């Protein structure tokens, strides 16, 4: 904070440029001239920039999601009779193949021999509901096995215009806090019909490949679903944009240490990227970190206080 205060005091020596018009935007000039910062001032603010780029972008919707095992890849181990558990042969998280023994049991019927129950699918033991000596019935699920080489990102969306644009087969991506630098691509595979009157939401399911088993059932994150085909556009990170709706702007480093405020017109927003229709060109260096502080430094430029001439 001390460094920022010193920087605010020294900014009065910075030239804002002649002949500029003033307006109002969050209490600062709507058309403030460029701000010039020394290397040390820039370091004090921690300024970071990135290049505007042409990327393929599509309108999308983002909804909360949870990873689940596909129902057809989920196996439950139970017995067709009442009995008692003798031995549990697997541990939670253990990988088993289809047909591997998982539990030894004995029927309650007198004279019946002990039997070994096997896994119906290949995968990991995701639930172990039993222990030696436990009595069970045919309805008891003793062990559950799930194949997690492909998971479903189960999302929930409510009635909205976006719901009508969602199509099976649309590209999707899963964003997780546990892997903040990665997006996990997938395809929208299933969409419920909303037949349950007591449930106001609609469940969507995107198939997410998981060949290395890094993802786990019950991981929670955000599911991003494309609503239309992507188009090439000029885009910048969302954090580069300041202002309010109808009065948006960015800071562009026009030359070394010189930062120019540019009003923009934004378009498609998809994830962390925003289309720029007007105001920024490809390869422009836009400020992504420190831009919030930079706008107030622009307001403190000497032209706002020292009686420079203005054109009206």
BELMOTA-V821247 format. One record per pair of residues at least 24 apart in sequence whose C-alpha atoms are under 10 Angstrom apart, sorted by sequence separation. I is the first residue (numbers start at 0). J is the second residue. D is the distance in whole Angstrom. If there is no record, write none. Layout:
I:J:D  I:J:D
//
This chain:
10:34:9  13:37:10  78:102:10  81:105:9  82:106:4  83:107:7  95:119:10  96:120:7  97:121:4  118:142:8  119:143:9  120:144:7  121:145:7  122:146:4  123:147:7  166:190:9  183:207:7  184:208:8  261:285:10  10:35:9  76:101:8  77:102:9  80:105:9  81:106:6  82:107:5  95:120:8  96:121:4  97:122:8  116:141:10  117:142:10  118:143:8  119:144:8  120:145:7  121:146:6  122:147:7  123:148:10  165:190:9  183:208:8  240:265:9  260:285:10  10:36:8  76:102:8  78:104:9  80:106:7  81:107:6  82:108:8  95:121:6  96:122:6  116:142:10  118:144:7  119:145:10  120:146:7  121:147:9  122:148:8  183:209:9  258:284:9  259:285:9  78:105:10  79:106:10  80:107:8  81:108:8  88:115:9  94:121:8  95:122:6  96:123:9  102:129:9  104:131:9  105:132:10  107:134:9  118:145:10  251:278:10  258:285:9  259:286:10  78:106:9  80:108:9  85:113:8  87:115:10  88:116:10  94:122:5  95:123:6  102:130:9  103:131:9  104:132:9  106:134:10  107:135:10  251:279:8  258:286:9  84:113:10  85:114:9  86:115:9  87:116:10  88:117:10  93:122:8  94:123:4  95:124:7  102:131:9  104:133:10  105:134:10  106:135:9  107:136:10  249:278:8  250:279:10  6:36:9  10:40:9  83:113:10  84:114:10  85:115:10  92:122:9  93:123:5  94:124:6  104:134:9  106:136:10  235:265:10  248:278:8  249:279:9  253:283:8  254:284:9  260:290:10  9:40:9  82:113:10  84:115:10  92:123:5  93:124:5  94:125:10  104:135:10  183:214:9  234:265:9  237:268:8  247:278:10  248:279:10  252:283:7  253:284:8  91:123:8  92:124:5  93:125:8  173:205:9  234:266:9  236:268:10  237:269:9  251:283:7  252:284:5  253:285:9  258:290:10  6:39:9  7:40:10  90:123:9  91:124:5  92:125:6  152:185:9  171:204:10  172:205:8  173:206:10  233:266:10  234:267:9  235:268:10  236:269:10  237:270:8  238:271:8  239:272:10  240:273:9  250:283:10  251:284:5  252:285:6  260:293:9  6:40:6  89:123:10  90:124:7  91:125:6  92:126:8  151:185:9  152:186:10  153:187:10  171:205:7  172:206:10  173:207:8  232:266:9  234:268:9  236:270:9  237:271:5  238:272:9  239:273:9  250:284:8  251:285:4  252:286:7  260:294:8  5:40:9  6:41:9  89:124:8  90:125:9  91:126:6  92:127:9  150:185:10  151:186:10  152:187:9  158:193:10  170:205:9  171:206:9  172:207:8  178:213:10  187:222:10  232:267:9  234:269:10  236:271:6  237:272:5  238:273:9  240:275:10  250:285:6  251:286:6  258:293:9  259:294:10  78:114:9  90:126:9  91:127:6  149:185:10  151:187:9  152:188:10  153:189:9  154:190:10  157:193:10  167:203:9  169:205:9  170:206:10  171:207:9  178:214:10  187:223:10  235:271:8  236:272:5  237:273:6  249:285:7  250:286:6  251:287:10  258:294:10  3:40:9  6:43:8  78:115:10  90:127:7  91:128:10  151:188:9  153:190:10  167:204:9  168:205:9  177:214:10  185:222:10  187:224:8  230:267:10  234:271:10  235:272:6  236:273:6  237:274:9  249:286:7  250:287:9  260:297:9  2:40:9  5:43:10  6:44:9  78:116:7  89:127:9  151:189:9  165:203:9  167:205:9  168:206:10  184:222:10  185:223:10  186:224:9  187:225:9  234:272:6  235:273:6  236:274:9  249:287:9  259:297:9  77:116:8  102:141:8  162:201:9  175:214:10  183:222:9  184:223:9  185:224:9  186:225:10  233:272:10  234:273:5  235:274:7  250:289:10  251:290:10  258:297:9  2:42:10  3:43:7  76:116:7  77:117:9  87:127:9  101:141:9  102:142:8  182:222:10  233:273:8  234:274:4  235:275:7  250:290:7  2:43:6  3:44:7  76:117:7  77:118:10  101:142:8  157:198:10  158:199:8  177:218:9  182:223:10  232:273:9  233:274:6  234:275:6  249:290:8  250:291:10  1:43:10  2:44:8  75:117:10  76:118:6  87:129:7  101:143:10  157:199:7  158:200:7  176:218:9  177:219:9  232:274:6  233:275:6  234:276:9  249:291:10  0:43:10  75:118:8  76:119:7  86:129:9  87:130:6  101:144:10  156:199:9  157:200:5  158:201:8  175:218:8  176:219:8  177:220:9  231:274:9  232:275:8  233:276:7  250:293:8  74:118:7  75:119:7  76:120:10  86:130:7  87:131:7  155:199:10  156:200:6  157:201:6  175:219:7  176:220:7  225:269:8  232:276:8  233:277:9  235:279:9  250:294:8  74:119:6  75:120:9  84:129:8  85:130:8  86:131:5  155:200:6  156:201:5  157:202:9  174:219:9  175:220:5  176:221:9  224:269:9  234:279:9  240:285:9  249:294:9  73:119:9  74:120:6  83:129:10  84:130:7  85:131:5  86:132:8  154:200:10  155:201:6  156:202:7  173:219:9  174:220:6  175:221:7  223:269:8  224:270:10  233:279:8  234:280:9  235:281:9  239:285:7  240:286:9  248:294:10  72:119:10  73:120:7  74:121:9  83:130:9  84:131:5  85:132:6  86:133:10  97:144:10  154:201:8  155:202:5  156:203:8  173:220:7  174:221:5  175:222:9  223:270:7  233:280:7  234:281:8  239:286:6  240:287:8  72:120:7  73:121:9  74:122:9  83:131:8  84:132:5  85:133:8  96:144:10  154:202:6  155:203:6  173:221:6  174:222:6  233:281:6  235:283:10  238:286:9  239:287:4  71:120:10  72:121:8  73:122:9  75:124:10  83:132:6  84:133:5  85:134:10  95:144:8  153:202:7  154:203:5  155:204:9  172:221:8  173:222:5  174:223:8  221:270:10  232:281:9  233:282:9  235:284:10  236:285:9  238:287:6  239:288:7  241:290:8  242:291:10  72:122:8  73:123:10  74:124:9  82:132:10  83:133:5  84:134:6  94:144:9  95:145:10  96:146:10  152:202:10  153:203:6  154:204:6  172:222:6  173:223:6  235:285:8  236:286:10  237:287:8  238:288:8  239:289:9  240:290:9  241:291:7  74:125:10  75:126:9  76:127:10  82:133:8  83:134:4  84:135:8  91:142:9  93:144:9  94:145:9  95:146:10  152:203:8  153:204:5  154:205:8  171:222:7  172:223:5  173:224:9  235:286:10  236:287:7  239:290:7  240:291:9  73:125:9  82:134:6  83:135:6  90:142:10  91:143:9  92:144:9  94:146:9  151:203:9  152:204:5  153:205:7  171:223:5  172:224:7  235:287:9  238:290:9  239:291:9  242:294:10  81:134:8  82:135:5  83:136:9  89:142:9  91:144:9  92:145:10  151:204:6  152:205:5  153:206:9  170:223:9  171:224:4  172:225:9  238:291:10  241:294:9  81:135:6  82:136:7  87:141:9  150:204:9  151:205:5  152:206:6  170:224:6  171:225:6  80:135:8  81:136:4  82:137:9  87:142:9  150:205:8  151:206:5  152:207:7  169:224:7  170:225:6  171:226:10  80:136:6  81:137:6  150:206:6  151:207:6  169:225:6  170:226:9  68:125:10  78:135:8  79:136:8  80:137:5  81:138:9  84:141:9  149:206:7  150:207:5  151:208:9  168:225:10  169:226:7  170:227:9  77:135:9  78:136:8  79:137:5  80:138:9  81:139:9  149:207:6  150:208:6  151:209:10  166:224:9  169:227:8  170:228:9  77:136:8  78:137:5  79:138:8  80:139:10  148:207:9  149:208:4  150:209:7  165:224:8  166:225:9  169:228:9  77:137:6  78:138:8  79:139:10  147:207:10  148:208:6  149:209:5  150:210:10  165:225:8  166:226:8  77:138:7  78:139:8  147:208:9  148:209:5  149:210:7  164:225:9  165:226:6  166:227:9  77:139:6  78:140:8  147:209:7  148:210:5  149:211:10  150:212:10  164:226:6  165:227:9  76:139:9  77:140:5  78:141:8  146:209:10  147:210:8  148:211:7  149:212:9  163:226:9  164:227:8  75:139:9  76:140:6  77:141:6  147:211:9  148:212:6  150:214:8  152:216:9  153:217:10  162:226:9  75:140:6  76:141:6  77:142:7  147:212:7  148:213:9  149:214:9  150:215:8  151:216:9  152:217:9  154:219:10  161:226:7  74:140:10  75:141:7  76:142:5  77:143:9  146:212:10  147:213:10  148:214:9  150:216:7  152:218:9  153:219:9  154:220:9  75:142:6  76:143:6  147:214:8  148:215:10  152:219:9  153:220:10  154:221:8  155:222:9  74:142:8  75:143:5  76:144:8  147:215:7  152:220:9  153:221:10  154:222:7  74:143:6  75:144:6  147:216:8  152:221:9  153:222:8  154:223:9  73:143:7  74:144:5  75:145:9  152:222:7  73:144:6  74:145:6  145:216:9  72:144:8  73:145:4  74:146:9  72:145:6  73:146:6  71:145:9  72:146:5  73:147:9  70:145:9  71:146:9  72:147:8  68:144:10  69:145:8  70:146:10  72:148:9  68:145:6  69:146:8  72:149:9  67:145:10  68:146:7  69:147:8  72:150:9  68:147:6  67:147:9  68:148:9  69:149:8  70:150:10  66:147:10  68:149:8  69:150:6  70:151:9  67:149:9  68:150:5  69:151:6  66:149:10  67:150:6  68:151:6  69:152:9  66:150:6  67:151:5  68:152:9  69:153:10  65:150:10  66:151:6  67:152:6  68:153:10  65:151:8  66:152:5  67:153:7  64:151:9  65:152:5  66:153:6  64:152:6  65:153:5  66:154:9  63:152:9  64:153:5  65:154:7  63:153:8  64:154:4  65:155:9  125:215:10  62:153:10  63:154:6  64:155:7  125:216:9  62:154:6  63:155:6  64:156:10  61:154:9  62:155:6  63:156:8  61:155:10  62:156:6  61:156:9  62:157:10  60:156:9  174:270:10  172:270:10  60:161:7  59:161:9  60:162:9  58:161:10  60:164:10  59:164:10  60:165:9  59:165:9  66:173:9  65:173:10  64:173:8  61:171:10  63:173:10  64:174:9  65:175:10  59:170:10  60:171:10  61:172:9  62:173:10  63:174:10  64:175:10  59:171:9  61:173:9  57:170:10  61:174:10  69:204:9  67:204:9  69:206:9  64:202:9  66:204:9  68:206:10  64:203:9  65:204:10  66:205:9  67:206:10  64:204:9  66:206:10  62:203:10  64:205:10  66:207:9  68:215:9  66:214:8  67:215:8  68:216:6  66:215:7  67:216:5  68:217:9  65:215:10  66:216:5  67:217:6  65:216:8  66:217:5  67:218:8  65:217:6  66:218:5  67:219:10  64:217:9  65:218:6  66:219:7  64:218:9  65:219:4  66:220:8  64:219:6  65:220:6  63:219:8  64:220:5  65:221:8  63:220:6  64:221:5  65:222:9  62:220:9  63:221:5  64:222:6  62:221:6  63:222:6  64:223:9  61:221:6  62:222:5  63:223:9  60:221:10  61:222:6  62:223:7  60:222:8  61:223:4  62:224:8  59:222:10  60:223:6  61:224:6  59:223:6  60:224:5  61:225:9  58:223:10  59:224:5  60:225:7  58:224:9  59:225:4  60:226:7  57:224:9  58:225:6  59:226:5  57:225:6  58:226:6  59:227:8  56:225:9  57:226:7  58:227:6  59:228:10  57:227:6  58:228:8  59:229:10  56:227:9  57:228:6  58:229:8  56:228:8  57:229:4  58:230:9  55:228:9  56:229:5  57:230:6  55:229:5  56:230:5  57:231:9  54:229:9  55:230:5  56:231:6  57:232:9  54:230:8  55:231:4  56:232:7  53:230:10  54:231:5  55:232:6  56:233:9  53:231:6  54:232:6  55:233:9  56:234:8  52:231:10  53:232:5  54:233:6  55:234:9  52:232:8  53:233:4  54:234:7  52:233:5  53:234:6  54:235:9  51:233:7  52:234:6  53:235:9  51:234:6  52:235:7  50:234:9  51:235:5  52:236:10  50:235:8  51:236:8  49:235:8  50:236:9  49:236:8  49:239:9  48:239:9  47:239:10  51:251:10  50:251:9  48:250:9  49:251:10  50:252:10  48:251:8  49:252:10  48:252:8  58:266:9  59:267:9  60:268:9  61:269:9  58:267:6  59:268:7  60:269:8  61:270:8  57:267:7  58:268:6  59:269:6  60:270:9  56:267:7  57:268:8  58:269:6  59:270:8  56:268:8  57:269:7  58:270:9  56:269:7  57:270:10  56:270:10  41:256:8  58:273:10  34:250:10  40:256:9  56:272:8  25:242:8  29:246:9  33:250:9  35:252:10  38:255:9  56:273:9  57:274:10  24:242:7  25:243:9  33:251:9  34:252:9  37:255:9  38:256:7  54:272:9  56:274:8  24:243:9  29:248:9  33:252:9  35:254:9  36:255:9  37:256:6  55:274:10  33:253:9  35:255:9  36:256:5  37:257:9  54:274:9  35:256:6  36:257:7  53:274:9  24:246:8  34:256:8  35:257:4  36:258:8  52:274:10  53:275:10  24:247:10  33:256:10  34:257:6  35:258:6  51:274:10  52:275:10  33:257:6  34:258:5  35:259:9  51:275:9  33:258:5  34:259:7  32:258:9  33:259:4  34:260:9  32:259:7  33:260:7  52:279:10  53:280:9  31:259:8  32:260:7  33:261:10  51:279:7  52:280:8  53:281:6  30:259:10  31:260:7  32:261:10  51:280:7  52:281:5  53:282:9  30:260:7  31:261:9  50:280:9  51:281:5  52:282:6  29:260:9  30:261:8  50:281:7  51:282:5  52:283:8  28:260:10  29:261:10  30:262:8  50:282:5  51:283:5  52:284:10  29:262:9  49:282:9  50:283:5  51:284:6  49:283:8  50:284:5  51:285:7  48:283:9  49:284:5  50:285:6  48:284:6  49:285:6  50:286:9  47:284:9  48:285:5  49:286:7  50:287:10  47:285:8  48:286:4  49:287:7  47:286:6  48:287:5  49:288:9  46:286:7  47:287:6  48:288:7  46:287:8  47:288:5  48:289:9  46:288:5  47:289:7  48:290:9  45:288:7  46:289:5  47:290:9  15:259:10  44:288:8  45:289:6  46:290:7  44:289:6  45:290:10  43:289:10  44:290:9  46:292:9  42:289:10  44:291:10  45:292:10  46:293:9  41:289:9  44:292:7  44:293:8  41:293:10  36:293:10  34:293:8  34:294:9  36:296:10  35:296:10  34:296:8  35:297:9  31:294:9  34:297:6  33:297:7  34:298:10  29:294:10  31:296:10  32:297:7  34:299:10  35:300:10  28:294:9  31:297:6  32:298:9  34:300:8  27:294:7  28:295:9  30:297:10  31:298:7  33:300:9  26:294:10  27:295:7  29:297:10  30:298:10  31:299:10  32:300:8  25:294:9  26:295:9  27:296:9  28:297:8  29:298:9  31:300:8  24:294:10  25:295:9  27:297:8  28:298:6  32:302:9  27:298:5  28:299:9  31:302:9  26:298:8  27:299:8  28:300:10  31:303:9  25:298:10  24:298:10  28:303:8  27:303:10  21:298:10  21:302:10  15:297:8  21:303:9  13:296:9  14:297:10  15:298:9  19:302:9  13:297:9  15:299:9  16:300:9  18:302:9  7:292:10  11:296:9  15:300:6  16:301:9  17:302:8  10:296:7  11:297:10  13:299:9  14:300:7  15:301:7  16:302:8  9:296:10  10:297:9  12:299:10  13:300:6  14:301:7  15:302:6  7:295:9  8:296:10  10:298:10  11:299:7  12:300:8  13:301:7  14:302:7  15:303:9  19:307:9  20:308:10  21:309:9  3:292:9  7:296:7  10:299:7  11:300:6  12:301:7  13:302:9  18:307:8  19:308:8  20:309:6  21:310:10  6:296:9  9:299:10  10:300:7  11:301:5  17:307:7  18:308:6  19:309:6  20:310:6  21:311:9  8:299:9  10:301:8  11:302:9  16:307:9  17:308:7  18:309:5  19:310:7  20:311:7  7:299:8  11:303:10  15:307:10  17:309:8  18:310:6  19:311:9  7:300:10  11:304:9  17:310:9  18:311:9  11:305:10
//
